[in-house]
Amino acid sequence: MSGNRSEVVEDLNRLMAEEAEAFLRYFQMRFRLRGKNRRTAEKFFEGALKETLEHADAIAKQIRSLGHIPTLHIHLSLGGGPMRPEEALAEALDVEQQALDAYKDFLPRVMGDPVLEDFIRKQIAVETEHVQEILDVVHAGPPLKLVAKLES
């Protein structure tokens, strides 16, 4: 594993905060939805809420297993008016792509650590699947056929 343990924990805390932030974004976005396919989109975001919270929890457990206490730093202000499901989905795609990129960037830091490397590889696989699911919906075009629940 490259880097010292405290730097790895710091990066894990950042990843956990990004998942918690995604949870908050999805929570707020769900209530901004308006228009056609709103109910279907709400179900999508309910699944996304569960998934992001599960990811944050799993990262917190990794931090604790390394002998540290998870630390959460989030500086976020959310607002905005009503949004169509298509807009919300495009924003969700950005959030999921950022998560995927963050995990990919972190992977080299934990190479050689059997537990952390395996954990991060699994997160990359899950995030890759989520990005692809959203892309499939975006490319399918209206009417939206959003997945009811993201699997983690």
Contacts in CASP RR format, 6 or more apart in sequence:
PFRMAT RR
TARGET T0000
AUTHOR 0000-0000-0000
METHOD contacts of the structure
MODEL  1
MSGNRSEVVEDLNRLMAEEAEAFLRYFQMRFRLRGKNRRTAEKFFEGALK
ETLEHADAIAKQIRSLGHIPTLHIHLSLGGGPMRPEEALAEALDVEQQAL
DAYKDFLPRVMGDPVLEDFIRKQIAVETEHVQEILDVVHAGPPLKLVAKL
ES
1 8 0 8 1.000
1 109 0 8 1.000
1 110 0 8 1.000
1 111 0 8 1.000
1 112 0 8 1.000
1 113 0 8 1.000
1 116 0 8 1.000
1 117 0 8 1.000
2 108 0 8 1.000
2 109 0 8 1.000
2 111 0 8 1.000
3 109 0 8 1.000
5 66 0 8 1.000
7 109 0 8 1.000
8 66 0 8 1.000
8 109 0 8 1.000
8 110 0 8 1.000
8 116 0 8 1.000
9 63 0 8 1.000
9 66 0 8 1.000
9 68 0 8 1.000
11 106 0 8 1.000
11 109 0 8 1.000
12 59 0 8 1.000
12 62 0 8 1.000
12 63 0 8 1.000
12 66 0 8 1.000
12 70 0 8 1.000
13 63 0 8 1.000
13 70 0 8 1.000
13 71 0 8 1.000
13 72 0 8 1.000
13 73 0 8 1.000
14 73 0 8 1.000
14 102 0 8 1.000
15 59 0 8 1.000
15 102 0 8 1.000
15 103 0 8 1.000
15 106 0 8 1.000
16 56 0 8 1.000
16 59 0 8 1.000
16 60 0 8 1.000
16 63 0 8 1.000
16 70 0 8 1.000
16 72 0 8 1.000
17 72 0 8 1.000
17 73 0 8 1.000
17 74 0 8 1.000
18 98 0 8 1.000
18 99 0 8 1.000
18 102 0 8 1.000
19 52 0 8 1.000
19 53 0 8 1.000
19 55 0 8 1.000
19 56 0 8 1.000
19 59 0 8 1.000
19 99 0 8 1.000
20 52 0 8 1.000
20 53 0 8 1.000
20 56 0 8 1.000
20 72 0 8 1.000
20 74 0 8 1.000
21 74 0 8 1.000
21 76 0 8 1.000
22 48 0 8 1.000
22 52 0 8 1.000
22 95 0 8 1.000
22 96 0 8 1.000
22 99 0 8 1.000
23 49 0 8 1.000
23 52 0 8 1.000
23 53 0 8 1.000
23 56 0 8 1.000
24 74 0 8 1.000
24 76 0 8 1.000
24 78 0 8 1.000
25 76 0 8 1.000
25 78 0 8 1.000
25 91 0 8 1.000
25 95 0 8 1.000
26 45 0 8 1.000
26 48 0 8 1.000
26 49 0 8 1.000
26 52 0 8 1.000
26 92 0 8 1.000
26 95 0 8 1.000
27 45 0 8 1.000
27 49 0 8 1.000
28 78 0 8 1.000
28 79 0 8 1.000
29 45 0 8 1.000
29 83 0 8 1.000
29 88 0 8 1.000
29 91 0 8 1.000
29 92 0 8 1.000
30 41 0 8 1.000
30 42 0 8 1.000
30 45 0 8 1.000
30 46 0 8 1.000
30 49 0 8 1.000
32 80 0 8 1.000
32 81 0 8 1.000
32 82 0 8 1.000
32 83 0 8 1.000
32 88 0 8 1.000
33 41 0 8 1.000
33 42 0 8 1.000
33 45 0 8 1.000
33 82 0 8 1.000
33 83 0 8 1.000
33 84 0 8 1.000
33 85 0 8 1.000
33 88 0 8 1.000
34 82 0 8 1.000
34 83 0 8 1.000
34 84 0 8 1.000
35 84 0 8 1.000
35 85 0 8 1.000
36 84 0 8 1.000
36 85 0 8 1.000
36 142 0 8 1.000
36 143 0 8 1.000
37 85 0 8 1.000
37 142 0 8 1.000
37 143 0 8 1.000
37 144 0 8 1.000
37 146 0 8 1.000
38 85 0 8 1.000
40 85 0 8 1.000
40 144 0 8 1.000
40 145 0 8 1.000
40 146 0 8 1.000
41 85 0 8 1.000
41 88 0 8 1.000
41 89 0 8 1.000
41 144 0 8 1.000
41 146 0 8 1.000
43 146 0 8 1.000
43 148 0 8 1.000
43 149 0 8 1.000
44 89 0 8 1.000
44 92 0 8 1.000
44 146 0 8 1.000
44 147 0 8 1.000
44 148 0 8 1.000
44 150 0 8 1.000
45 88 0 8 1.000
45 92 0 8 1.000
46 149 0 8 1.000
47 148 0 8 1.000
47 149 0 8 1.000
47 150 0 8 1.000
48 92 0 8 1.000
48 150 0 8 1.000
50 149 0 8 1.000
50 150 0 8 1.000
50 152 0 8 1.000
51 130 0 8 1.000
51 150 0 8 1.000
51 151 0 8 1.000
51 152 0 8 1.000
54 152 0 8 1.000
55 99 0 8 1.000
55 123 0 8 1.000
55 126 0 8 1.000
55 152 0 8 1.000
58 119 0 8 1.000
58 123 0 8 1.000
59 70 0 8 1.000
60 70 0 8 1.000
62 115 0 8 1.000
62 116 0 8 1.000
62 119 0 8 1.000
63 69 0 8 1.000
63 70 0 8 1.000
64 70 0 8 1.000
65 115 0 8 1.000
83 91 0 8 1.000
85 144 0 8 1.000
85 146 0 8 1.000
86 138 0 8 1.000
86 142 0 8 1.000
86 144 0 8 1.000
89 134 0 8 1.000
89 137 0 8 1.000
89 138 0 8 1.000
89 144 0 8 1.000
89 146 0 8 1.000
90 138 0 8 1.000
92 134 0 8 1.000
93 131 0 8 1.000
93 134 0 8 1.000
93 135 0 8 1.000
93 138 0 8 1.000
96 127 0 8 1.000
96 130 0 8 1.000
96 131 0 8 1.000
96 134 0 8 1.000
97 131 0 8 1.000
99 127 0 8 1.000
100 124 0 8 1.000
100 127 0 8 1.000
100 128 0 8 1.000
100 130 0 8 1.000
100 131 0 8 1.000
103 120 0 8 1.000
103 123 0 8 1.000
103 124 0 8 1.000
103 127 0 8 1.000
104 124 0 8 1.000
106 120 0 8 1.000
107 117 0 8 1.000
107 120 0 8 1.000
107 121 0 8 1.000
107 124 0 8 1.000
110 116 0 8 1.000
110 117 0 8 1.000
110 120 0 8 1.000
111 117 0 8 1.000
126 151 0 8 1.000
126 152 0 8 1.000
129 151 0 8 1.000
130 150 0 8 1.000
133 147 0 8 1.000
133 150 0 8 1.000
137 144 0 8 1.000
137 145 0 8 1.000
137 146 0 8 1.000
137 147 0 8 1.000
END
